[in-house]
Amino acid sequence: MSELARYKGVGLPTISKSVDMLVRRGWAERWIDKSDRRQTLVRLTPSGKKMLASCRKALEKFLDARLASLASTERDSIDASLQLVRRVLTTED
């Protein structure tokens, strides 16, 4: 849970509430690590993986529709900018 909170840039209470909601909906499961009882582990359930795939597909469809009116050079420019942002945000300090 701590690693997930760090990755998302939020506090442990915030990520815990989010995971609680996912567990209640059947999209995630959590358990205590048997080798280190201080650690709570989390993973998506098959239902959660399907929901994630569905959300990604819906987002792609939405973006495709919104960006369809742009010229290919404009889309290329957006793509290059997003790649730059991704590189900057994923670079270790």
N, CA, C and O atoms as a CHARMM CRD file, in Angstrom:
* protein
*
  372
    1    1 MET  N      0.82400  -1.18800   0.00000 PROA 1      0.00000
    2    1 MET  CA     0.00000   0.00000   0.00000 PROA 1      0.00000
    3    1 MET  C      0.87100   1.25600   0.00000 PROA 1      0.00000
    4    1 MET  O      0.57200   2.23100  -0.68900 PROA 1      0.00000
    5    2 SER  N      1.95900   1.22000   0.78600 PROA 2      0.00000
    6    2 SER  CA     2.84500   2.38600   0.85300 PROA 2      0.00000
    7    2 SER  C      3.46400   2.67700  -0.50700 PROA 2      0.00000
    8    2 SER  O      3.55700   3.83200  -0.92300 PROA 2      0.00000
    9    3 GLU  N      3.88100   1.63100  -1.18900 PROA 3      0.00000
   10    3 GLU  CA     4.48300   1.80500  -2.51200 PROA 3      0.00000
   11    3 GLU  C      3.46700   2.38300  -3.49700 PROA 3      0.00000
   12    3 GLU  O      3.80700   3.24600  -4.30600 PROA 3      0.00000
   13    4 LEU  N      2.25800   1.92200  -3.43200 PROA 4      0.00000
   14    4 LEU  CA     1.19700   2.43300  -4.29300 PROA 4      0.00000
   15    4 LEU  C      0.91400   3.90300  -4.00000 PROA 4      0.00000
   16    4 LEU  O      0.72700   4.69600  -4.92200 PROA 4      0.00000
   17    5 ALA  N      0.88100   4.26500  -2.72300 PROA 5      0.00000
   18    5 ALA  CA     0.66600   5.66600  -2.34400 PROA 5      0.00000
   19    5 ALA  C      1.79000   6.55000  -2.87600 PROA 5      0.00000
   20    5 ALA  O      1.53800   7.63300  -3.40400 PROA 5      0.00000
   21    6 ARG  N      3.02800   6.08600  -2.73600 PROA 6      0.00000
   22    6 ARG  CA     4.16800   6.86300  -3.26600 PROA 6      0.00000
   23    6 ARG  C      4.06000   7.00500  -4.78100 PROA 6      0.00000
   24    6 ARG  O      4.26200   8.09200  -5.32100 PROA 6      0.00000
   25    7 TYR  N      3.74400   5.91700  -5.46300 PROA 7      0.00000
   26    7 TYR  CA     3.63000   5.93200  -6.92300 PROA 7      0.00000
   27    7 TYR  C      2.56500   6.92600  -7.37700 PROA 7      0.00000
   28    7 TYR  O      2.76700   7.65500  -8.34900 PROA 7      0.00000
   29    8 LYS  N      1.43000   6.95700  -6.67200 PROA 8      0.00000
   30    8 LYS  CA     0.34400   7.86100  -7.04800 PROA 8      0.00000
   31    8 LYS  C      0.53200   9.27200  -6.49700 PROA 8      0.00000
   32    8 LYS  O     -0.19700  10.18800  -6.87800 PROA 8      0.00000
   33    9 GLY  N      1.50000   9.45300  -5.60400 PROA 9      0.00000
   34    9 GLY  CA     1.76800  10.78300  -5.05400 PROA 9      0.00000
   35    9 GLY  C      0.71100  11.24400  -4.06300 PROA 9      0.00000
   36    9 GLY  O      0.40900  12.43400  -3.97800 PROA 9      0.00000
   37   10 VAL  N      0.15100  10.30000  -3.31300 PROA 10     0.00000
   38   10 VAL  CA    -0.85800  10.63700  -2.31400 PROA 10     0.00000
   39   10 VAL  C     -0.47500   9.99400  -0.98300 PROA 10     0.00000
   40   10 VAL  O      0.43400   9.16800  -0.91300 PROA 10     0.00000
   41   11 GLY  N     -1.18000  10.38700   0.05800 PROA 11     0.00000
   42   11 GLY  CA    -0.92400   9.82600   1.37600 PROA 11     0.00000
   43   11 GLY  C     -1.52700   8.44100   1.52400 PROA 11     0.00000
   44   11 GLY  O     -2.40500   8.04300   0.75800 PROA 11     0.00000
   45   12 LEU  N     -1.04300   7.71500   2.52000 PROA 12     0.00000
   46   12 LEU  CA    -1.53400   6.37300   2.77200 PROA 12     0.00000
   47   12 LEU  C     -3.03500   6.34300   3.07700 PROA 12     0.00000
   48   12 LEU  O     -3.72100   5.44300   2.59200 PROA 12     0.00000
   49   13 PRO  N     -3.57800   7.29200   3.86400 PROA 13     0.00000
   50   13 PRO  CA    -5.03700   7.26700   4.10000 PROA 13     0.00000
   51   13 PRO  C     -5.84400   7.42300   2.80500 PROA 13     0.00000
   52   13 PRO  O     -6.89000   6.79500   2.64800 PROA 13     0.00000
   53   14 THR  N     -5.36600   8.24700   1.89400 PROA 14     0.00000
   54   14 THR  CA    -6.06600   8.45900   0.62500 PROA 14     0.00000
   55   14 THR  C     -6.07000   7.19300  -0.20600 PROA 14     0.00000
   56   14 THR  O     -7.10700   6.79700  -0.73800 PROA 14     0.00000
   57   15 ILE  N     -4.90800   6.55200  -0.32100 PROA 15     0.00000
   58   15 ILE  CA    -4.84200   5.33200  -1.13300 PROA 15     0.00000
   59   15 ILE  C     -5.62600   4.22200  -0.47600 PROA 15     0.00000
   60   15 ILE  O     -6.21300   3.38600  -1.16400 PROA 15     0.00000
   61   16 SER  N     -5.64500   4.19900   0.84600 PROA 16     0.00000
   62   16 SER  CA    -6.40000   3.17100   1.56600 PROA 16     0.00000
   63   16 SER  C     -7.90000   3.29700   1.27200 PROA 16     0.00000
   64   16 SER  O     -8.57800   2.29100   1.06100 PROA 16     0.00000
   65   17 LYS  N     -8.41100   4.51500   1.26000 PROA 17     0.00000
   66   17 LYS  CA    -9.83300   4.73400   0.93900 PROA 17     0.00000
   67   17 LYS  C    -10.13100   4.32000  -0.49600 PROA 17     0.00000
   68   17 LYS  O    -11.17000   3.72100  -0.77200 PROA 17     0.00000
   69   18 SER  N     -9.22600   4.63800  -1.39900 PROA 18     0.00000
   70   18 SER  CA    -9.41900   4.26500  -2.80300 PROA 18     0.00000
   71   18 SER  C     -9.43300   2.75000  -2.96400 PROA 18     0.00000
   72   18 SER  O    -10.27800   2.19900  -3.67100 PROA 18     0.00000
   73   19 VAL  N     -8.49500   2.08200  -2.30400 PROA 19     0.00000
   74   19 VAL  CA    -8.43700   0.62500  -2.38500 PROA 19     0.00000
   75   19 VAL  C     -9.67600   0.01200  -1.73300 PROA 19     0.00000
   76   19 VAL  O    -10.21000  -0.97600  -2.23700 PROA 19     0.00000
   77   20 ASP  N    -10.14200   0.58500  -0.61600 PROA 20     0.00000
   78   20 ASP  CA   -11.37600   0.10100   0.02300 PROA 20     0.00000
   79   20 ASP  C    -12.52900   0.10300  -0.97700 PROA 20     0.00000
   80   20 ASP  O    -13.28500  -0.86500  -1.05700 PROA 20     0.00000
   81   21 MET  N    -12.66200   1.18200  -1.73300 PROA 21     0.00000
   82   21 MET  CA   -13.73400   1.29000  -2.71400 PROA 21     0.00000
   83   21 MET  C    -13.57900   0.21900  -3.79800 PROA 21     0.00000
   84   21 MET  O    -14.56000  -0.41000  -4.19400 PROA 21     0.00000
   85   22 LEU  N    -12.36100   0.01600  -4.27100 PROA 22     0.00000
   86   22 LEU  CA   -12.12400  -0.99600  -5.29900 PROA 22     0.00000
   87   22 LEU  C    -12.44000  -2.39500  -4.78300 PROA 22     0.00000
   88   22 LEU  O    -13.00000  -3.21800  -5.50700 PROA 22     0.00000
   89   23 VAL  N    -12.08100  -2.66100  -3.53400 PROA 23     0.00000
   90   23 VAL  CA   -12.36600  -3.96400  -2.92200 PROA 23     0.00000
   91   23 VAL  C    -13.87400  -4.16100  -2.79000 PROA 23     0.00000
   92   23 VAL  O    -14.38700  -5.23200  -3.11300 PROA 23     0.00000
   93   24 ARG  N    -14.59400  -3.12900  -2.31500 PROA 24     0.00000
   94   24 ARG  CA   -16.05100  -3.23000  -2.16800 PROA 24     0.00000
   95   24 ARG  C    -16.73200  -3.53700  -3.50100 PROA 24     0.00000
   96   24 ARG  O    -17.72300  -4.26400  -3.54500 PROA 24     0.00000
   97   25 ARG  N    -16.20200  -2.98600  -4.57200 PROA 25     0.00000
   98   25 ARG  CA   -16.78700  -3.21400  -5.89900 PROA 25     0.00000
   99   25 ARG  C    -16.32700  -4.53300  -6.52400 PROA 25     0.00000
  100   25 ARG  O    -16.81100  -4.92200  -7.58700 PROA 25     0.00000
  101   26 GLY  N    -15.40100  -5.20900  -5.87000 PROA 26     0.00000
  102   26 GLY  CA   -14.91100  -6.48900  -6.38800 PROA 26     0.00000
  103   26 GLY  C    -13.83900  -6.34500  -7.44800 PROA 26     0.00000
  104   26 GLY  O    -13.54800  -7.30300  -8.16500 PROA 26     0.00000
  105   27 TRP  N    -13.24900  -5.17100  -7.56000 PROA 27     0.00000
  106   27 TRP  CA   -12.24300  -4.91200  -8.58600 PROA 27     0.00000
  107   27 TRP  C    -10.81800  -5.12100  -8.08500 PROA 27     0.00000
  108   27 TRP  O     -9.88700  -5.18300  -8.88700 PROA 27     0.00000
  109   28 ALA  N    -10.63900  -5.22900  -6.78400 PROA 28     0.00000
  110   28 ALA  CA    -9.30000  -5.42700  -6.21600 PROA 28     0.00000
  111   28 ALA  C     -9.43400  -6.31200  -4.98600 PROA 28     0.00000
  112   28 ALA  O    -10.51100  -6.45300  -4.40600 PROA 28     0.00000
  113   29 GLU  N     -8.31400  -6.89800  -4.60900 PROA 29     0.00000
  114   29 GLU  CA    -8.26600  -7.66400  -3.37500 PROA 29     0.00000
  115   29 GLU  C     -6.99300  -7.29900  -2.64300 PROA 29     0.00000
  116   29 GLU  O     -5.99300  -6.92900  -3.25800 PROA 29     0.00000
  117   30 ARG  N     -7.03700  -7.40700  -1.32800 PROA 30     0.00000
  118   30 ARG  CA    -5.86200  -7.10800  -0.52100 PROA 30     0.00000
  119   30 ARG  C     -5.65900  -8.21600   0.49400 PROA 30     0.00000
  120   30 ARG  O     -6.60300  -8.89800   0.89100 PROA 30     0.00000
  121   31 TRP  N     -4.42000  -8.38300   0.90300 PROA 31     0.00000
  122   31 TRP  CA    -4.08100  -9.38200   1.89700 PROA 31     0.00000
  123   31 TRP  C     -2.79400  -8.97300   2.58900 PROA 31     0.00000
  124   31 TRP  O     -2.05300  -8.12200   2.09700 PROA 31     0.00000
  125   32 ILE  N     -2.54300  -9.57500   3.71400 PROA 32     0.00000
  126   32 ILE  CA    -1.31800  -9.31100   4.48300 PROA 32     0.00000
  127   32 ILE  C     -0.22800 -10.25400   3.99200 PROA 32     0.00000
  128   32 ILE  O     -0.45400 -11.45500   3.84200 PROA 32     0.00000
  129   33 ASP  N      0.94100  -9.70900   3.74600 PROA 33     0.00000
  130   33 ASP  CA     2.09700 -10.49800   3.31700 PROA 33     0.00000
  131   33 ASP  C      2.50000 -11.44400   4.44700 PROA 33     0.00000
  132   33 ASP  O      2.79100 -10.99800   5.55700 PROA 33     0.00000
  133   34 LYS  N      2.51900 -12.73300   4.17200 PROA 34     0.00000
  134   34 LYS  CA     2.85600 -13.72100   5.20200 PROA 34     0.00000
  135   34 LYS  C      4.30200 -13.60300   5.67800 PROA 34     0.00000
  136   34 LYS  O      4.60200 -13.92300   6.82900 PROA 34     0.00000
  137   35 SER  N      5.19500 -13.15000   4.81100 PROA 35     0.00000
  138   35 SER  CA     6.59700 -13.03100   5.20500 PROA 35     0.00000
  139   35 SER  C      6.89300 -11.72500   5.93700 PROA 35     0.00000
  140   35 SER  O      7.89600 -11.62600   6.64300 PROA 35     0.00000
  141   36 ASP  N      6.02200 -10.71400   5.77400 PROA 36     0.00000
  142   36 ASP  CA     6.18900  -9.43900   6.46600 PROA 36     0.00000
  143   36 ASP  C      4.79900  -8.89300   6.78000 PROA 36     0.00000
  144   36 ASP  O      4.19600  -8.20200   5.95900 PROA 36     0.00000
  145   37 ARG  N      4.30400  -9.20100   7.95200 PROA 37     0.00000
  146   37 ARG  CA     2.92700  -8.87400   8.31500 PROA 37     0.00000
  147   37 ARG  C      2.65700  -7.36800   8.35500 PROA 37     0.00000
  148   37 ARG  O      1.50500  -6.95200   8.48300 PROA 37     0.00000
  149   38 ARG  N      3.70000  -6.55400   8.24800 PROA 38     0.00000
  150   38 ARG  CA     3.48400  -5.10000   8.19700 PROA 38     0.00000
  151   38 ARG  C      3.02500  -4.65400   6.82100 PROA 38     0.00000
  152   38 ARG  O      2.51600  -3.54500   6.65800 PROA 38     0.00000
  153   39 GLN  N      3.20300  -5.51600   5.83600 PROA 39     0.00000
  154   39 GLN  CA     2.89700  -5.17000   4.44900 PROA 39     0.00000
  155   39 GLN  C      1.50300  -5.63700   4.05800 PROA 39     0.00000
  156   39 GLN  O      1.13800  -6.79400   4.26700 PROA 39     0.00000
  157   40 THR  N      0.73200  -4.71900   3.48600 PROA 40     0.00000
  158   40 THR  CA    -0.55500  -5.06500   2.89100 PROA 40     0.00000
  159   40 THR  C     -0.37900  -5.03800   1.38000 PROA 40     0.00000
  160   40 THR  O      0.04700  -4.03300   0.81200 PROA 40     0.00000
  161   41 LEU  N     -0.70700  -6.13700   0.74500 PROA 41     0.00000
  162   41 LEU  CA    -0.55300  -6.26100  -0.70300 PROA 41     0.00000
  163   41 LEU  C     -1.90700  -6.08400  -1.38000 PROA 41     0.00000
  164   41 LEU  O     -2.94800  -6.39700  -0.80100 PROA 41     0.00000
  165   42 VAL  N     -1.88100  -5.58400  -2.60300 PROA 42     0.00000
  166   42 VAL  CA    -3.10500  -5.30300  -3.34800 PROA 42     0.00000
  167   42 VAL  C     -2.90600  -5.73800  -4.78600 PROA 42     0.00000
  168   42 VAL  O     -1.82400  -5.57800  -5.35200 PROA 42     0.00000
  169   43 ARG  N     -3.97000  -6.29700  -5.38000 PROA 43     0.00000
  170   43 ARG  CA    -3.93100  -6.60600  -6.81900 PROA 43     0.00000
  171   43 ARG  C     -5.33800  -6.51800  -7.37900 PROA 43     0.00000
  172   43 ARG  O     -6.32700  -6.64300  -6.65600 PROA 43     0.00000
  173   44 LEU  N     -5.40100  -6.30100  -8.68100 PROA 44     0.00000
  174   44 LEU  CA    -6.69100  -6.27900  -9.35600 PROA 44     0.00000
  175   44 LEU  C     -7.23900  -7.69800  -9.45800 PROA 44     0.00000
  176   44 LEU  O     -6.48600  -8.65600  -9.63400 PROA 44     0.00000
  177   45 THR  N     -8.54200  -7.81800  -9.34700 PROA 45     0.00000
  178   45 THR  CA    -9.21000  -9.08600  -9.59700 PROA 45     0.00000
  179   45 THR  C     -9.43100  -9.20700 -11.10700 PROA 45     0.00000
  180   45 THR  O     -9.23800  -8.23100 -11.83300 PROA 45     0.00000
  181   46 PRO  N     -9.83000 -10.38000 -11.58800 PROA 46     0.00000
  182   46 PRO  CA   -10.17100 -10.47100 -13.01800 PROA 46     0.00000
  183   46 PRO  C    -11.23100  -9.44400 -13.42200 PROA 46     0.00000
  184   46 PRO  O    -11.15900  -8.86100 -14.50400 PROA 46     0.00000
  185   47 SER  N    -12.21200  -9.22800 -12.54600 PROA 47     0.00000
  186   47 SER  CA   -13.23800  -8.21900 -12.81500 PROA 47     0.00000
  187   47 SER  C    -12.62500  -6.82500 -12.88500 PROA 47     0.00000
  188   47 SER  O    -13.01600  -6.01500 -13.72500 PROA 47     0.00000
  189   48 GLY  N    -11.66700  -6.54300 -12.00600 PROA 48     0.00000
  190   48 GLY  CA   -10.97800  -5.26300 -12.00600 PROA 48     0.00000
  191   48 GLY  C    -10.16300  -5.04400 -13.26800 PROA 48     0.00000
  192   48 GLY  O    -10.11200  -3.93600 -13.80100 PROA 48     0.00000
  193   49 LYS  N     -9.52300  -6.11400 -13.74300 PROA 49     0.00000
  194   49 LYS  CA    -8.74100  -6.02000 -14.98400 PROA 49     0.00000
  195   49 LYS  C     -9.65100  -5.73800 -16.17300 PROA 49     0.00000
  196   49 LYS  O     -9.29500  -4.96900 -17.06600 PROA 49     0.00000
  197   50 LYS  N    -10.83700  -6.36900 -16.18000 PROA 50     0.00000
  198   50 LYS  CA   -11.80000  -6.11000 -17.25300 PROA 50     0.00000
  199   50 LYS  C    -12.28900  -4.66100 -17.21200 PROA 50     0.00000
  200   50 LYS  O    -12.41700  -4.00800 -18.24700 PROA 50     0.00000
  201   51 MET  N    -12.55900  -4.17100 -15.99700 PROA 51     0.00000
  202   51 MET  CA   -13.01900  -2.79000 -15.84600 PROA 51     0.00000
  203   51 MET  C    -11.94300  -1.81600 -16.31700 PROA 51     0.00000
  204   51 MET  O    -12.24400  -0.84800 -17.01500 PROA 51     0.00000
  205   52 LEU  N    -10.70500  -2.06500 -15.94100 PROA 52     0.00000
  206   52 LEU  CA    -9.59600  -1.20500 -16.36500 PROA 52     0.00000
  207   52 LEU  C     -9.48200  -1.19800 -17.88800 PROA 52     0.00000
  208   52 LEU  O     -9.32300  -0.13900 -18.49500 PROA 52     0.00000
  209   53 ALA  N     -9.56200  -2.37300 -18.50000 PROA 53     0.00000
  210   53 ALA  CA    -9.48300  -2.45200 -19.96100 PROA 53     0.00000
  211   53 ALA  C    -10.63700  -1.69500 -20.60300 PROA 53     0.00000
  212   53 ALA  O    -10.45200  -1.01000 -21.60900 PROA 53     0.00000
  213   54 SER  N    -11.82500  -1.81900 -20.02600 PROA 54     0.00000
  214   54 SER  CA   -12.99300  -1.12300 -20.54800 PROA 54     0.00000
  215   54 SER  C    -12.83200   0.39300 -20.44900 PROA 54     0.00000
  216   54 SER  O    -13.17800   1.12000 -21.38000 PROA 54     0.00000
  217   55 CYS  N    -12.31000   0.86200 -19.32300 PROA 55     0.00000
  218   55 CYS  CA   -12.08300   2.30400 -19.13700 PROA 55     0.00000
  219   55 CYS  C    -11.05100   2.82500 -20.12100 PROA 55     0.00000
  220   55 CYS  O    -11.21700   3.90000 -20.69600 PROA 55     0.00000
  221   56 ARG  N     -9.98900   2.06300 -20.31100 PROA 56     0.00000
  222   56 ARG  CA    -8.95600   2.48100 -21.26700 PROA 56     0.00000
  223   56 ARG  C     -9.51900   2.55400 -22.67900 PROA 56     0.00000
  224   56 ARG  O     -9.23400   3.49300 -23.42300 PROA 56     0.00000
  225   57 LYS  N    -10.32400   1.55300 -23.04500 PROA 57     0.00000
  226   57 LYS  CA   -10.91900   1.53300 -24.38100 PROA 57     0.00000
  227   57 LYS  C    -11.85400   2.72900 -24.57100 PROA 57     0.00000
  228   57 LYS  O    -11.84100   3.36600 -25.62400 PROA 57     0.00000
  229   58 ALA  N    -12.66000   3.03100 -23.56100 PROA 58     0.00000
  230   58 ALA  CA   -13.57500   4.17600 -23.63800 PROA 58     0.00000
  231   58 ALA  C    -12.79500   5.48700 -23.76300 PROA 58     0.00000
  232   58 ALA  O    -13.17900   6.37000 -24.53000 PROA 58     0.00000
  233   59 LEU  N    -11.71000   5.60900 -23.01500 PROA 59     0.00000
  234   59 LEU  CA   -10.89000   6.81900 -23.09500 PROA 59     0.00000
  235   59 LEU  C    -10.26100   6.95800 -24.48000 PROA 59     0.00000
  236   59 LEU  O    -10.24200   8.05100 -25.04600 PROA 59     0.00000
  237   60 GLU  N     -9.74800   5.85800 -25.02400 PROA 60     0.00000
  238   60 GLU  CA    -9.16500   5.91000 -26.36700 PROA 60     0.00000
  239   60 GLU  C    -10.20100   6.33100 -27.40400 PROA 60     0.00000
  240   60 GLU  O     -9.91300   7.13500 -28.29100 PROA 60     0.00000
  241   61 LYS  N    -11.40700   5.78400 -27.28700 PROA 61     0.00000
  242   61 LYS  CA   -12.49300   6.13500 -28.21800 PROA 61     0.00000
  243   61 LYS  C    -12.83500   7.61900 -28.10000 PROA 61     0.00000
  244   61 LYS  O    -13.01300   8.30300 -29.10800 PROA 61     0.00000
  245   62 PHE  N    -12.92600   8.10600 -26.87800 PROA 62     0.00000
  246   62 PHE  CA   -13.23100   9.51900 -26.64200 PROA 62     0.00000
  247   62 PHE  C    -12.15300  10.41200 -27.25500 PROA 62     0.00000
  248   62 PHE  O    -12.45300  11.37500 -27.96100 PROA 62     0.00000
  249   63 LEU  N    -10.87800  10.07000 -26.96900 PROA 63     0.00000
  250   63 LEU  CA    -9.77500  10.88700 -27.49400 PROA 63     0.00000
  251   63 LEU  C     -9.70700  10.83000 -29.01700 PROA 63     0.00000
  252   63 LEU  O     -9.46300  11.84800 -29.66400 PROA 63     0.00000
  253   64 ASP  N     -9.92300   9.64500 -29.59400 PROA 64     0.00000
  254   64 ASP  CA    -9.92400   9.53000 -31.05100 PROA 64     0.00000
  255   64 ASP  C    -10.97600  10.44800 -31.66500 PROA 64     0.00000
  256   64 ASP  O    -10.71400  11.12200 -32.66200 PROA 64     0.00000
  257   65 ALA  N    -12.15700  10.47300 -31.07200 PROA 65     0.00000
  258   65 ALA  CA   -13.23300  11.31600 -31.59500 PROA 65     0.00000
  259   65 ALA  C    -12.87600  12.79400 -31.47200 PROA 65     0.00000
  260   65 ALA  O    -13.12300  13.57600 -32.39000 PROA 65     0.00000
  261   66 ARG  N    -12.29300  13.17700 -30.33100 PROA 66     0.00000
  262   66 ARG  CA   -11.95200  14.58800 -30.10700 PROA 66     0.00000
  263   66 ARG  C    -10.79300  15.04100 -30.98700 PROA 66     0.00000
  264   66 ARG  O    -10.76600  16.18800 -31.43300 PROA 66     0.00000
  265   67 LEU  N     -9.84700  14.16200 -31.23600 PROA 67     0.00000
  266   67 LEU  CA    -8.64900  14.54600 -31.98800 PROA 67     0.00000
  267   67 LEU  C     -8.78700  14.33900 -33.49200 PROA 67     0.00000
  268   67 LEU  O     -7.90200  14.72600 -34.25500 PROA 67     0.00000
  269   68 ALA  N     -9.88100  13.73600 -33.91900 PROA 68     0.00000
  270   68 ALA  CA   -10.07100  13.42700 -35.34300 PROA 68     0.00000
  271   68 ALA  C    -10.04900  14.66500 -36.23000 PROA 68     0.00000
  272   68 ALA  O     -9.63900  14.59100 -37.38900 PROA 68     0.00000
  273   69 SER  N    -10.48200  15.78700 -35.70200 PROA 69     0.00000
  274   69 SER  CA   -10.55300  16.99900 -36.52300 PROA 69     0.00000
  275   69 SER  C     -9.19500  17.68200 -36.69300 PROA 69     0.00000
  276   69 SER  O     -9.06600  18.61200 -37.48900 PROA 69     0.00000
  277   70 LEU  N     -8.18600  17.22600 -35.95300 PROA 70     0.00000
  278   70 LEU  CA    -6.86500  17.83100 -36.06700 PROA 70     0.00000
  279   70 LEU  C     -6.11100  17.29200 -37.27800 PROA 70     0.00000
  280   70 LEU  O     -6.29400  16.14400 -37.68300 PROA 70     0.00000
  281   71 ALA  N     -5.26800  18.13500 -37.83900 PROA 71     0.00000
  282   71 ALA  CA    -4.39400  17.69800 -38.93300 PROA 71     0.00000
  283   71 ALA  C     -3.36400  16.72400 -38.37700 PROA 71     0.00000
  284   71 ALA  O     -3.06100  16.75100 -37.18400 PROA 71     0.00000
  285   72 SER  N     -2.83300  15.87700 -39.22800 PROA 72     0.00000
  286   72 SER  CA    -1.85600  14.88500 -38.77300 PROA 72     0.00000
  287   72 SER  C     -0.62600  15.55500 -38.15200 PROA 72     0.00000
  288   72 SER  O     -0.03800  15.01800 -37.21300 PROA 72     0.00000
  289   73 THR  N     -0.24000  16.71000 -38.66400 PROA 73     0.00000
  290   73 THR  CA     0.90800  17.41500 -38.07300 PROA 73     0.00000
  291   73 THR  C      0.58100  17.90000 -36.66200 PROA 73     0.00000
  292   73 THR  O      1.44500  17.90100 -35.78500 PROA 73     0.00000
  293   74 GLU  N     -0.65500  18.30600 -36.45000 PROA 74     0.00000
  294   74 GLU  CA    -1.06800  18.73200 -35.10800 PROA 74     0.00000
  295   74 GLU  C     -1.08100  17.54800 -34.14500 PROA 74     0.00000
  296   74 GLU  O     -0.64600  17.67100 -33.00000 PROA 74     0.00000
  297   75 ARG  N     -1.57900  16.40200 -34.60500 PROA 75     0.00000
  298   75 ARG  CA    -1.57100  15.20000 -33.75800 PROA 75     0.00000
  299   75 ARG  C     -0.14200  14.75800 -33.45400 PROA 75     0.00000
  300   75 ARG  O      0.15900  14.33200 -32.33900 PROA 75     0.00000
  301   76 ASP  N      0.73500  14.86300 -34.45200 PROA 76     0.00000
  302   76 ASP  CA     2.14100  14.51200 -34.23600 PROA 76     0.00000
  303   76 ASP  C      2.77400  15.43600 -33.19600 PROA 76     0.00000
  304   76 ASP  O      3.57100  14.99600 -32.36700 PROA 76     0.00000
  305   77 SER  N      2.42100  16.69200 -33.24600 PROA 77     0.00000
  306   77 SER  CA     2.94300  17.66600 -32.28200 PROA 77     0.00000
  307   77 SER  C      2.47800  17.33600 -30.86800 PROA 77     0.00000
  308   77 SER  O      3.26000  17.40600 -29.92000 PROA 77     0.00000
  309   78 ILE  N      1.21600  16.97800 -30.73100 PROA 78     0.00000
  310   78 ILE  CA     0.68700  16.58600 -29.41900 PROA 78     0.00000
  311   78 ILE  C      1.40400  15.33500 -28.92200 PROA 78     0.00000
  312   78 ILE  O      1.78900  15.25300 -27.75600 PROA 78     0.00000
  313   79 ASP  N      1.57900  14.36500 -29.81400 PROA 79     0.00000
  314   79 ASP  CA     2.25800  13.12300 -29.43900 PROA 79     0.00000
  315   79 ASP  C      3.68000  13.40200 -28.95500 PROA 79     0.00000
  316   79 ASP  O      4.11100  12.85500 -27.94000 PROA 79     0.00000
  317   80 ALA  N      4.40000  14.24500 -29.67500 PROA 80     0.00000
  318   80 ALA  CA     5.76900  14.57600 -29.27900 PROA 80     0.00000
  319   80 ALA  C      5.79300  15.28500 -27.92800 PROA 80     0.00000
  320   80 ALA  O      6.66200  15.01900 -27.09900 PROA 80     0.00000
  321   81 SER  N      4.85000  16.17400 -27.71200 PROA 81     0.00000
  322   81 SER  CA     4.78000  16.88600 -26.43200 PROA 81     0.00000
  323   81 SER  C      4.48400  15.92600 -25.28500 PROA 81     0.00000
  324   81 SER  O      5.09000  16.03000 -24.21900 PROA 81     0.00000
  325   82 LEU  N      3.56400  14.99800 -25.49300 PROA 82     0.00000
  326   82 LEU  CA     3.23700  14.01900 -24.44400 PROA 82     0.00000
  327   82 LEU  C      4.41700  13.10200 -24.14500 PROA 82     0.00000
  328   82 LEU  O      4.63800  12.72500 -22.99400 PROA 82     0.00000
  329   83 GLN  N      5.16500  12.74800 -25.16600 PROA 83     0.00000
  330   83 GLN  CA     6.35300  11.92100 -24.93600 PROA 83     0.00000
  331   83 GLN  C      7.38400  12.68200 -24.10300 PROA 83     0.00000
  332   83 GLN  O      8.04100  12.09900 -23.24000 PROA 83     0.00000
  333   84 LEU  N      7.52300  13.97200 -24.36000 PROA 84     0.00000
  334   84 LEU  CA     8.43100  14.80700 -23.58300 PROA 84     0.00000
  335   84 LEU  C      7.98100  14.89100 -22.12600 PROA 84     0.00000
  336   84 LEU  O      8.79200  14.75300 -21.21000 PROA 84     0.00000
  337   85 VAL  N      6.70000  15.11500 -21.92100 PROA 85     0.00000
  338   85 VAL  CA     6.16300  15.17800 -20.55400 PROA 85     0.00000
  339   85 VAL  C      6.40000  13.85100 -19.84000 PROA 85     0.00000
  340   85 VAL  O      6.83400  13.83900 -18.68800 PROA 85     0.00000
  341   86 ARG  N      6.12200  12.73500 -20.51000 PROA 86     0.00000
  342   86 ARG  CA     6.33200  11.41700 -19.91000 PROA 86     0.00000
  343   86 ARG  C      7.79700  11.23400 -19.51200 PROA 86     0.00000
  344   86 ARG  O      8.09300  10.74000 -18.42400 PROA 86     0.00000
  345   87 ARG  N      8.70000  11.63100 -20.38900 PROA 87     0.00000
  346   87 ARG  CA    10.12600  11.48000 -20.09600 PROA 87     0.00000
  347   87 ARG  C     10.53300  12.31700 -18.88100 PROA 87     0.00000
  348   87 ARG  O     11.26900  11.84100 -18.01700 PROA 87     0.00000
  349   88 VAL  N     10.06200  13.54400 -18.81500 PROA 88     0.00000
  350   88 VAL  CA    10.38900  14.42400 -17.69600 PROA 88     0.00000
  351   88 VAL  C      9.82200  13.88200 -16.39700 PROA 88     0.00000
  352   88 VAL  O     10.49800  13.91300 -15.36800 PROA 88     0.00000
  353   89 LEU  N      8.58900  13.38600 -16.42500 PROA 89     0.00000
  354   89 LEU  CA     7.95200  12.90500 -15.20000 PROA 89     0.00000
  355   89 LEU  C      8.48600  11.57000 -14.72300 PROA 89     0.00000
  356   89 LEU  O      8.35800  11.24900 -13.54200 PROA 89     0.00000
  357   90 THR  N      9.07400  10.79400 -15.59600 PROA 90     0.00000
  358   90 THR  CA     9.56600   9.47600 -15.19800 PROA 90     0.00000
  359   90 THR  C     11.06300   9.45700 -14.95100 PROA 90     0.00000
  360   90 THR  O     11.61100   8.42200 -14.57000 PROA 90     0.00000
  361   91 THR  N     11.73100  10.57400 -15.15800 PROA 91     0.00000
  362   91 THR  CA    13.17200  10.65300 -14.91100 PROA 91     0.00000
  363   91 THR  C     13.41500  10.73300 -13.41800 PROA 91     0.00000
  364   91 THR  O     12.82800  11.55900 -12.71900 PROA 91     0.00000
  365   92 GLU  N     14.30000   9.85100 -12.93700 PROA 92     0.00000
  366   92 GLU  CA    14.66500   9.84800 -11.51600 PROA 92     0.00000
  367   92 GLU  C     15.53800  11.07900 -11.23500 PROA 92     0.00000
  368   92 GLU  O     16.38400  11.44600 -12.05000 PROA 92     0.00000
  369   93 ASP  N     15.32500  11.70500 -10.08600 PROA 93     0.00000
  370   93 ASP  CA    16.15700  12.85700  -9.69700 PROA 93     0.00000
  371   93 ASP  C     17.42300  12.39200  -9.03500 PROA 93     0.00000
  372   93 ASP  O     18.25000  13.21300  -8.63800 PROA 93     0.00000
